[in-house]
């Protein structure tokens, strides 16, 4: 009987010790969880601060490039979009890219001519970069211009293949550029976005699209730029 009681007592002590160990372990896990949350929050705060600094730097770069590289125009002017696009295609001579602009009618715009030229140039140069990186042989860019209500819409379709879905809404986002270092985006595109938003007061949307040309289908990307007429 005494032996049985001793065994029972030892069993109870063992169970008590096990419960205590589990509580200690759970407390340690909770403590580690809290430490992780603190670390995570600190990391996210630092990342946001770095992104804000990056955006500020990009704004400075944009202002510097505007004064150094653009033929700085302080005033808007009326110009023909077709003439601007023809000039872009003929003067720049993008290597081995077939750029097709087929609008048969003329559309005028009251805006910043040089800045719009730079935006279209940067988008085409980005396509050229992707063509070369991905060794795409059939390099086509289609440009269409239309008028809707008080806006001019410039659609630029490029046969660069599809982009990742999550990039469609973040193509010009500096966080995408910093975190992913994507081959499909770079800082030049973010500067382009600043020009579109801050100078041209316009909007741009990016989406995957199918392009049909000469009875052949291509995976591509649509850059749709909407500008106010005045």
C-alpha positions as protocol buffer text, in pm:
chain_id: "A"
residue {
  index: 1
  type: UNK
  ca { x: 0 y: 0 z: 0 }
}
residue {
  index: 2
  type: UNK
  ca { x: 280 y: 238 z: 87 }
}
residue {
  index: 3
  type: UNK
  ca { x: 454 y: 160 z: -240 }
}
residue {
  index: 4
  type: UNK
  ca { x: 133 y: 231 z: -432 }
}
residue {
  index: 5
  type: UNK
  ca { x: 90 y: 565 z: -257 }
}
residue {
  index: 6
  type: UNK
  ca { x: 451 y: 658 z: -333 }
}
residue {
  index: 7
  type: UNK
  ca { x: 401 y: 572 z: -698 }
}
residue {
  index: 8
  type: UNK
  ca { x: 80 y: 775 z: -705 }
}
residue {
  index: 9
  type: UNK
  ca { x: 253 y: 1070 z: -542 }
}
residue {
  index: 10
  type: UNK
  ca { x: 541 y: 1053 z: -787 }
}
residue {
  index: 11
  type: UNK
  ca { x: 294 y: 1038 z: -1076 }
}
residue {
  index: 12
  type: UNK
  ca { x: 113 y: 1345 z: -946 }
}
residue {
  index: 13
  type: UNK
  ca { x: 439 y: 1531 z: -904 }
}
residue {
  index: 14
  type: UNK
  ca { x: 542 y: 1435 z: -1256 }
}
residue {
  index: 15
  type: UNK
  ca { x: 211 y: 1557 z: -1398 }
}
residue {
  index: 16
  type: UNK
  ca { x: 241 y: 1880 z: -1204 }
}
residue {
  index: 17
  type: UNK
  ca { x: 592 y: 1930 z: -1337 }
}
residue {
  index: 18
  type: UNK
  ca { x: 469 y: 1864 z: -1691 }
}
residue {
  index: 19
  type: UNK
  ca { x: 194 y: 2123 z: -1655 }
}
residue {
  index: 20
  type: UNK
  ca { x: 443 y: 2372 z: -1519 }
}
residue {
  index: 21
  type: UNK
  ca { x: 681 y: 2305 z: -1809 }
}
residue {
  index: 22
  type: UNK
  ca { x: 398 y: 2353 z: -2060 }
}
residue {
  index: 23
  type: UNK
  ca { x: 301 y: 2683 z: -1899 }
}
residue {
  index: 24
  type: UNK
  ca { x: 662 y: 2798 z: -1910 }
}
residue {
  index: 25
  type: UNK
  ca { x: 687 y: 2693 z: -2273 }
}
residue {
  index: 26
  type: UNK
  ca { x: 363 y: 2870 z: -2366 }
}
residue {
  index: 27
  type: UNK
  ca { x: 479 y: 3183 z: -2185 }
}
residue {
  index: 28
  type: UNK
  ca { x: 806 y: 3174 z: -2377 }
}
residue {
  index: 29
  type: UNK
  ca { x: 619 y: 3128 z: -2706 }
}
residue {
  index: 30
  type: UNK
  ca { x: 394 y: 3424 z: -2626 }
}
residue {
  index: 31
  type: UNK
  ca { x: 697 y: 3632 z: -2539 }
}
residue {
  index: 32
  type: UNK
  ca { x: 867 y: 3536 z: -2869 }
}
residue {
  index: 33
  type: UNK
  ca { x: 547 y: 3619 z: -3054 }
}
residue {
  index: 34
  type: UNK
  ca { x: 537 y: 3965 z: -2895 }
}
residue {
  index: 35
  type: UNK
  ca { x: 904 y: 4019 z: -2980 }
}
residue {
  index: 36
  type: UNK
  ca { x: 837 y: 3916 z: -3341 }
}
residue {
  index: 37
  type: UNK
  ca { x: 542 y: 4158 z: -3367 }
}
residue {
  index: 38
  type: UNK
  ca { x: 759 y: 4440 z: -3231 }
}
residue {
  index: 39
  type: UNK
  ca { x: 1035 y: 4352 z: -3478 }
}
residue {
  index: 40
  type: UNK
  ca { x: 784 y: 4331 z: -3764 }
}
residue {
  index: 41
  type: UNK
  ca { x: 632 y: 4670 z: -3679 }
}
residue {
  index: 42
  type: UNK
  ca { x: 976 y: 4831 z: -3649 }
}
residue {
  index: 43
  type: UNK
  ca { x: 1080 y: 4682 z: -3983 }
}
residue {
  index: 44
  type: UNK
  ca { x: 763 y: 4807 z: -4157 }
}
residue {
  index: 45
  type: UNK
  ca { x: 814 y: 5154 z: -4008 }
}
residue {
  index: 46
  type: UNK
  ca { x: 1174 y: 5163 z: -4128 }
}
residue {
  index: 47
  type: UNK
  ca { x: 1067 y: 5043 z: -4473 }
}
residue {
  index: 48
  type: UNK
  ca { x: 799 y: 5312 z: -4497 }
}
residue {
  index: 49
  type: UNK
  ca { x: 1053 y: 5575 z: -4391 }
}
residue {
  index: 50
  type: UNK
  ca { x: 1296 y: 5455 z: -4658 }
}
residue {
  index: 51
  type: UNK
  ca { x: 1021 y: 5464 z: -4921 }
}
residue {
  index: 52
  type: UNK
  ca { x: 929 y: 5818 z: -4821 }
}
residue {
  index: 53
  type: UNK
  ca { x: 1295 y: 5916 z: -4851 }
}
residue {
  index: 54
  type: UNK
  ca { x: 1309 y: 5742 z: -5189 }
}
residue {
  index: 55
  type: UNK
  ca { x: 1004 y: 5932 z: -5313 }
}
residue {
  index: 56
  type: UNK
  ca { x: 1157 y: 6258 z: -5193 }
}
residue {
  index: 57
  type: UNK
  ca { x: 1482 y: 6175 z: -5375 }
}
residue {
  index: 58
  type: UNK
  ca { x: 1288 y: 6090 z: -5691 }
}
residue {
  index: 59
  type: UNK
  ca { x: 1109 y: 6423 z: -5671 }
}
residue {
  index: 60
  type: UNK
  ca { x: 1446 y: 6595 z: -5651 }
}
residue {
  index: 61
  type: UNK
  ca { x: 1576 y: 6391 z: -5946 }
}
residue {
  index: 62
  type: UNK
  ca { x: 1264 y: 6478 z: -6141 }
}
residue {
  index: 63
  type: UNK
  ca { x: 1304 y: 6850 z: -6076 }
}
residue {
  index: 64
  type: UNK
  ca { x: 1674 y: 6832 z: -6166 }
}
residue {
  index: 65
  type: UNK
  ca { x: 1606 y: 6641 z: -6485 }
}
residue {
  index: 66
  type: UNK
  ca { x: 1332 y: 6886 z: -6576 }
}
residue {
  index: 67
  type: UNK
  ca { x: 1570 y: 7178 z: -6558 }
}
residue {
  index: 68
  type: UNK
  ca { x: 1877 y: 6998 z: -6697 }
}
residue {
  index: 69
  type: UNK
  ca { x: 1743 y: 6769 z: -6969 }
}
residue {
  index: 70
  type: UNK
  ca { x: 1409 y: 6906 z: -7081 }
}
residue {
  index: 71
  type: UNK
  ca { x: 1383 y: 7217 z: -7293 }
}
residue {
  index: 72
  type: UNK
  ca { x: 1211 y: 7370 z: -6997 }
}
residue {
  index: 73
  type: UNK
  ca { x: 878 y: 7522 z: -7098 }
}
residue {
  index: 74
  type: UNK
  ca { x: 705 y: 7725 z: -6833 }
}
residue {
  index: 75
  type: UNK
  ca { x: 391 y: 7768 z: -7042 }
}
residue {
  index: 76
  type: UNK
  ca { x: 153 y: 7531 z: -7212 }
}
residue {
  index: 77
  type: UNK
  ca { x: 119 y: 7538 z: -7588 }
}
residue {
  index: 78
  type: UNK
  ca { x: -116 y: 7405 z: -7853 }
}
residue {
  index: 79
  type: UNK
  ca { x: 35 y: 7125 z: -8060 }
}
residue {
  index: 80
  type: UNK
  ca { x: -70 y: 6839 z: -8285 }
}
residue {
  index: 81
  type: UNK
  ca { x: -30 y: 6501 z: -8116 }
}
residue {
  index: 82
  type: UNK
  ca { x: 18 y: 6319 z: -8446 }
}
residue {
  index: 83
  type: UNK
  ca { x: 307 y: 6548 z: -8537 }
}
residue {
  index: 84
  type: UNK
  ca { x: 465 y: 6491 z: -8194 }
}
residue {
  index: 85
  type: UNK
  ca { x: 440 y: 6110 z: -8229 }
}
residue {
  index: 86
  type: UNK
  ca { x: 572 y: 6115 z: -8586 }
}
residue {
  index: 87
  type: UNK
  ca { x: 863 y: 6328 z: -8468 }
}
residue {
  index: 88
  type: UNK
  ca { x: 929 y: 6087 z: -8179 }
}
residue {
  index: 89
  type: UNK
  ca { x: 939 y: 5787 z: -8414 }
}
residue {
  index: 90
  type: UNK
  ca { x: 1150 y: 5951 z: -8684 }
}
residue {
  index: 91
  type: UNK
  ca { x: 1398 y: 6139 z: -8469 }
}
residue {
  index: 92
  type: UNK
  ca { x: 1467 y: 5873 z: -8204 }
}
residue {
  index: 93
  type: UNK
  ca { x: 1483 y: 5572 z: -8442 }
}
residue {
  index: 94
  type: UNK
  ca { x: 1427 y: 5303 z: -8178 }
}
residue {
  index: 95
  type: UNK
  ca { x: 1649 y: 5011 z: -8276 }
}
residue {
  index: 96
  type: UNK
  ca { x: 1467 y: 4714 z: -8435 }
}
residue {
  index: 97
  type: UNK
  ca { x: 1125 y: 4815 z: -8296 }
}
residue {
  index: 98
  type: UNK
  ca { x: 833 y: 4846 z: -8535 }
}
residue {
  index: 99
  type: UNK
  ca { x: 628 y: 5143 z: -8411 }
}
residue {
  index: 100
  type: UNK
  ca { x: 294 y: 5173 z: -8586 }
}
residue {
  index: 101
  type: UNK
  ca { x: 90 y: 5492 z: -8561 }
}
residue {
  index: 102
  type: UNK
  ca { x: -207 y: 5487 z: -8794 }
}
residue {
  index: 103
  type: UNK
  ca { x: -441 y: 5770 z: -8691 }
}
residue {
  index: 104
  type: UNK
  ca { x: -583 y: 5932 z: -9004 }
}
residue {
  index: 105
  type: UNK
  ca { x: -724 y: 6237 z: -8824 }
}
residue {
  index: 106
  type: UNK
  ca { x: -560 y: 6525 z: -8643 }
}
residue {
  index: 107
  type: UNK
  ca { x: -598 y: 6598 z: -8272 }
}
residue {
  index: 108
  type: UNK
  ca { x: -463 y: 6903 z: -8096 }
}
residue {
  index: 109
  type: UNK
  ca { x: -378 y: 6938 z: -7730 }
}
residue {
  index: 110
  type: UNK
  ca { x: -306 y: 7234 z: -7505 }
}
residue {
  index: 111
  type: UNK
  ca { x: -40 y: 7100 z: -7270 }
}
residue {
  index: 112
  type: UNK
  ca { x: 335 y: 7062 z: -7211 }
}
residue {
  index: 113
  type: UNK
  ca { x: 472 y: 6929 z: -7536 }
}
residue {
  index: 114
  type: UNK
  ca { x: 823 y: 6836 z: -7426 }
}
residue {
  index: 115
  type: UNK
  ca { x: 705 y: 6657 z: -7113 }
}
residue {
  index: 116
  type: UNK
  ca { x: 457 y: 6446 z: -7313 }
}
residue {
  index: 117
  type: UNK
  ca { x: 734 y: 6367 z: -7559 }
}
residue {
  index: 118
  type: UNK
  ca { x: 951 y: 6251 z: -7267 }
}
residue {
  index: 119
  type: UNK
  ca { x: 673 y: 6033 z: -7123 }
}
residue {
  index: 120
  type: UNK
  ca { x: 615 y: 5849 z: -7451 }
}
residue {
  index: 121
  type: UNK
  ca { x: 990 y: 5817 z: -7508 }
}
residue {
  index: 122
  type: UNK
  ca { x: 1043 y: 5663 z: -7160 }
}
residue {
  index: 123
  type: UNK
  ca { x: 762 y: 5410 z: -7206 }
}
residue {
  index: 124
  type: UNK
  ca { x: 898 y: 5301 z: -7545 }
}
residue {
  index: 125
  type: UNK
  ca { x: 1253 y: 5279 z: -7406 }
}
residue {
  index: 126
  type: UNK
  ca { x: 1125 y: 5059 z: -7123 }
}
residue {
  index: 127
  type: UNK
  ca { x: 963 y: 4830 z: -7381 }
}
residue {
  index: 128
  type: UNK
  ca { x: 1291 y: 4822 z: -7572 }
}
residue {
  index: 129
  type: UNK
  ca { x: 1470 y: 4714 z: -7254 }
}
residue {
  index: 130
  type: UNK
  ca { x: 1222 y: 4426 z: -7198 }
}
residue {
  index: 131
  type: UNK
  ca { x: 1241 y: 4323 z: -7566 }
}
residue {
  index: 132
  type: UNK
  ca { x: 1617 y: 4291 z: -7534 }
}
residue {
  index: 133
  type: UNK
  ca { x: 1620 y: 4122 z: -7191 }
}
residue {
  index: 134
  type: UNK
  ca { x: 1365 y: 3860 z: -7294 }
}
residue {
  index: 135
  type: UNK
  ca { x: 1511 y: 3820 z: -7643 }
}
residue {
  index: 136
  type: UNK
  ca { x: 1175 y: 3890 z: -7807 }
}
residue {
  index: 137
  type: UNK
  ca { x: 1211 y: 3880 z: -8185 }
}
residue {
  index: 138
  type: UNK
  ca { x: 882 y: 4033 z: -8298 }
}
residue {
  index: 139
  type: UNK
  ca { x: 900 y: 4380 z: -8146 }
}
residue {
  index: 140
  type: UNK
  ca { x: 585 y: 4582 z: -8212 }
}
residue {
  index: 141
  type: UNK
  ca { x: 444 y: 4895 z: -8055 }
}
residue {
  index: 142
  type: UNK
  ca { x: 104 y: 5025 z: -8163 }
}
residue {
  index: 143
  type: UNK
  ca { x: -1 y: 5381 z: -8084 }
}
residue {
  index: 144
  type: UNK
  ca { x: -360 y: 5502 z: -8111 }
}
residue {
  index: 145
  type: UNK
  ca { x: -500 y: 5841 z: -8016 }
}
residue {
  index: 146
  type: UNK
  ca { x: -864 y: 5920 z: -7948 }
}
residue {
  index: 147
  type: UNK
  ca { x: -1078 y: 6200 z: -7810 }
}
residue {
  index: 148
  type: UNK
  ca { x: -1340 y: 6145 z: -7541 }
}
residue {
  index: 149
  type: UNK
  ca { x: -1533 y: 6426 z: -7371 }
}
residue {
  index: 150
  type: UNK
  ca { x: -1273 y: 6668 z: -7235 }
}
residue {
  index: 151
  type: UNK
  ca { x: -982 y: 6427 z: -7261 }
}
residue {
  index: 152
  type: UNK
  ca { x: -731 y: 6294 z: -7510 }
}
residue {
  index: 153
  type: UNK
  ca { x: -653 y: 5925 z: -7476 }
}
residue {
  index: 154
  type: UNK
  ca { x: -323 y: 5781 z: -7600 }
}
residue {
  index: 155
  type: UNK
  ca { x: -315 y: 5400 z: -7606 }
}
residue {
  index: 156
  type: UNK
  ca { x: 25 y: 5243 z: -7648 }
}
residue {
  index: 157
  type: UNK
  ca { x: 27 y: 4863 z: -7693 }
}
residue {
  index: 158
  type: UNK
  ca { x: 356 y: 4676 z: -7674 }
}
residue {
  index: 159
  type: UNK
  ca { x: 422 y: 4309 z: -7755 }
}
residue {
  index: 160
  type: UNK
  ca { x: 652 y: 4268 z: -7454 }
}
residue {
  index: 161
  type: UNK
  ca { x: 447 y: 3976 z: -7321 }
}
residue {
  index: 162
  type: UNK
  ca { x: 235 y: 3970 z: -7010 }
}
residue {
  index: 163
  type: UNK
  ca { x: 337 y: 4132 z: -6684 }
}
residue {
  index: 164
  type: UNK
  ca { x: 260 y: 3986 z: -6342 }
}
residue {
  index: 165
  type: UNK
  ca { x: -95 y: 4069 z: -6232 }
}
residue {
  index: 166
  type: UNK
  ca { x: 21 y: 4239 z: -5912 }
}
residue {
  index: 167
  type: UNK
  ca { x: 235 y: 4473 z: -6122 }
}
residue {
  index: 168
  type: UNK
  ca { x: -62 y: 4605 z: -6319 }
}
residue {
  index: 169
  type: UNK
  ca { x: -161 y: 4845 z: -6040 }
}
residue {
  index: 170
  type: UNK
  ca { x: 193 y: 4899 z: -5911 }
}
residue {
  index: 171
  type: UNK
  ca { x: 395 y: 4933 z: -6230 }
}
residue {
  index: 172
  type: UNK
  ca { x: 521 y: 5280 z: -6134 }
}
residue {
  index: 173
  type: UNK
  ca { x: 532 y: 5218 z: -5758 }
}
residue {
  index: 174
  type: UNK
  ca { x: 878 y: 5275 z: -5599 }
}
residue {
  index: 175
  type: UNK
  ca { x: 804 y: 5000 z: -5344 }
}
residue {
  index: 176
  type: UNK
  ca { x: 778 y: 4752 z: -5631 }
}
residue {
  index: 177
  type: UNK
  ca { x: 1107 y: 4876 z: -5770 }
}
residue {
  index: 178
  type: UNK
  ca { x: 1290 y: 4865 z: -5435 }
}
residue {
  index: 179
  type: UNK
  ca { x: 1153 y: 4534 z: -5307 }
}
residue {
  index: 180
  type: UNK
  ca { x: 1130 y: 4329 z: -5625 }
}
residue {
  index: 181
  type: UNK
  ca { x: 1393 y: 4497 z: -5844 }
}
residue {
  index: 182
  type: UNK
  ca { x: 1178 y: 4383 z: -6134 }
}
residue {
  index: 183
  type: UNK
  ca { x: 1312 y: 4364 z: -6486 }
}
residue {
  index: 184
  type: UNK
  ca { x: 984 y: 4522 z: -6593 }
}
residue {
  index: 185
  type: UNK
  ca { x: 1014 y: 4840 z: -6390 }
}
residue {
  index: 186
  type: UNK
  ca { x: 1288 y: 5089 z: -6308 }
}
residue {
  index: 187
  type: UNK
  ca { x: 1332 y: 5435 z: -6158 }
}
residue {
  index: 188
  type: UNK
  ca { x: 1288 y: 5600 z: -6498 }
}
residue {
  index: 189
  type: UNK
  ca { x: 927 y: 5480 z: -6500 }
}
residue {
  index: 190
  type: UNK
  ca { x: 864 y: 5631 z: -6159 }
}
residue {
  index: 191
  type: UNK
  ca { x: 1002 y: 5963 z: -6283 }
}
residue {
  index: 192
  type: UNK
  ca { x: 768 y: 5923 z: -6582 }
}
residue {
  index: 193
  type: UNK
  ca { x: 479 y: 5872 z: -6342 }
}
residue {
  index: 194
  type: UNK
  ca { x: 571 y: 6193 z: -6159 }
}
residue {
  index: 195
  type: UNK
  ca { x: 568 y: 6385 z: -6488 }
}
residue {
  index: 196
  type: UNK
  ca { x: 227 y: 6240 z: -6578 }
}
residue {
  index: 197
  type: UNK
  ca { x: 73 y: 6324 z: -6241 }
}
residue {
  index: 198
  type: UNK
  ca { x: 248 y: 6645 z: -6139 }
}
residue {
  index: 199
  type: UNK
  ca { x: 309 y: 6824 z: -6469 }
}
residue {
  index: 200
  type: UNK
  ca { x: 62 y: 6691 z: -6724 }
}
residue {
  index: 201
  type: UNK
  ca { x: -213 y: 6645 z: -6461 }
}
residue {
  index: 202
  type: UNK
  ca { x: -297 y: 6322 z: -6640 }
}
residue {
  index: 203
  type: UNK
  ca { x: -362 y: 5959 z: -6554 }
}
residue {
  index: 204
  type: UNK
  ca { x: -216 y: 5630 z: -6677 }
}
residue {
  index: 205
  type: UNK
  ca { x: -340 y: 5272 z: -6649 }
}
residue {
  index: 206
  type: UNK
  ca { x: -150 y: 4952 z: -6721 }
}
residue {
  index: 207
  type: UNK
  ca { x: -310 y: 4620 z: -6817 }
}
residue {
  index: 208
  type: UNK
  ca { x: -233 y: 4297 z: -6998 }
}
residue {
  index: 209
  type: UNK
  ca { x: -389 y: 4267 z: -7341 }
}
residue {
  index: 210
  type: UNK
  ca { x: -403 y: 4050 z: -7651 }
}
residue {
  index: 211
  type: UNK
  ca { x: -273 y: 4214 z: -7970 }
}
residue {
  index: 212
  type: UNK
  ca { x: -373 y: 4089 z: -8313 }
}
residue {
  index: 213
  type: UNK
  ca { x: -156 y: 4185 z: -8607 }
}
residue {
  index: 214
  type: UNK
  ca { x: -130 y: 4022 z: -8950 }
}
residue {
  index: 215
  type: UNK
  ca { x: -342 y: 3723 z: -8841 }
}
residue {
  index: 216
  type: UNK
  ca { x: -121 y: 3655 z: -8543 }
}
residue {
  index: 217
  type: UNK
  ca { x: -191 y: 3703 z: -8171 }
}
residue {
  index: 218
  type: UNK
  ca { x: 62 y: 3847 z: -7928 }
}
residue {
  index: 219
  type: UNK
  ca { x: 67 y: 3876 z: -7550 }
}
residue {
  index: 220
  type: UNK
  ca { x: 121 y: 4239 z: -7467 }
}
residue {
  index: 221
  type: UNK
  ca { x: 73 y: 4532 z: -7233 }
}
residue {
  index: 222
  type: UNK
  ca { x: -153 y: 4833 z: -7280 }
}
residue {
  index: 223
  type: UNK
  ca { x: -40 y: 5172 z: -7149 }
}
residue {
  index: 224
  type: UNK
  ca { x: -346 y: 5397 z: -7154 }
}
residue {
  index: 225
  type: UNK
  ca { x: -268 y: 5765 z: -7097 }
}
residue {
  index: 226
  type: UNK
  ca { x: -557 y: 6006 z: -7037 }
}
residue {
  index: 227
  type: UNK
  ca { x: -477 y: 6377 z: -7066 }
}
residue {
  index: 228
  type: UNK
  ca { x: -702 y: 6681 z: -7024 }
}
residue {
  index: 229
  type: UNK
  ca { x: -743 y: 6873 z: -7350 }
}
residue {
  index: 230
  type: UNK
  ca { x: -662 y: 7202 z: -7180 }
}
